[in-house]
Amino acid sequence: MEEKQESQGRQGTVEFEGLQERIGRLEAELVIKREEAEERLDQLKRLRADFDNFRKRMMKEQTRIIEYALEGHVSRLLPILDNLERAIKSGEACRQLDPLLEGVRMTHKLLFDQLNKEGLQQIEAEVGAPFDPEVQEAIEVVFAEEYPEGSIVEVLEPGYSFKKKLLRPAKVKVARSCLPAAPAGAQEAWPPSGALP
């Protein structure tokens, strides 16, 4: 009986060791599976963040495409706006056309107001104001002592921006207060032709 108990004890020990070994393997597999699950969860989180970023980029791109399409449309309407302004200036000289002139003014205002709602802004360019090369284009430099050097003498065509982006600079004439000095010893007529800034 003692042998039987001893045999059973050894067998129980072997079974116990086998169970411990199996438990160890299962715990190791569990750790591996947990790590794999955490890795997959991290991948899923990154994929979700990438998708959110992609969606935001696409929304911005769609907005940019729409604004670009509107910008082209608004640019094509600027000559109409310019012609209406010219008609108003011409009509002011001839008082017999007052009703026609008023109609052109109303059409101009209606068109400009509608374009303004879409994002069109007229660039400020006033006679006597300093020339700003960022939003104005000097078409001509004229000698005018009544204006400070570098100031606007005449606005030839208004400039416009669309949603804060320059569409067209204002075309202006800029004052120059005097002729540049002739170089010492110059024999020919001063200034030489084509030398005006």
Secondary structure, 3 states (H helix, E strand, C coil): CHHHHHHHHHHHHHHHHHHHHHHHHHHHHHHHHHHHHHHHHHHHHHHHHHHHHHHHHHHHHHHHHHHHHHHHHHHHHHHHHHHHHHHHHHHHHCHHHHHHHHHHHHHHHHHHHHHHHHCEEEECCCCCCECCCCCEEEEEEEECCCCCCCEEEEEEECEEEECCEEEECEEEEEEECCCCCCCCCCCCCCCCCCCCC
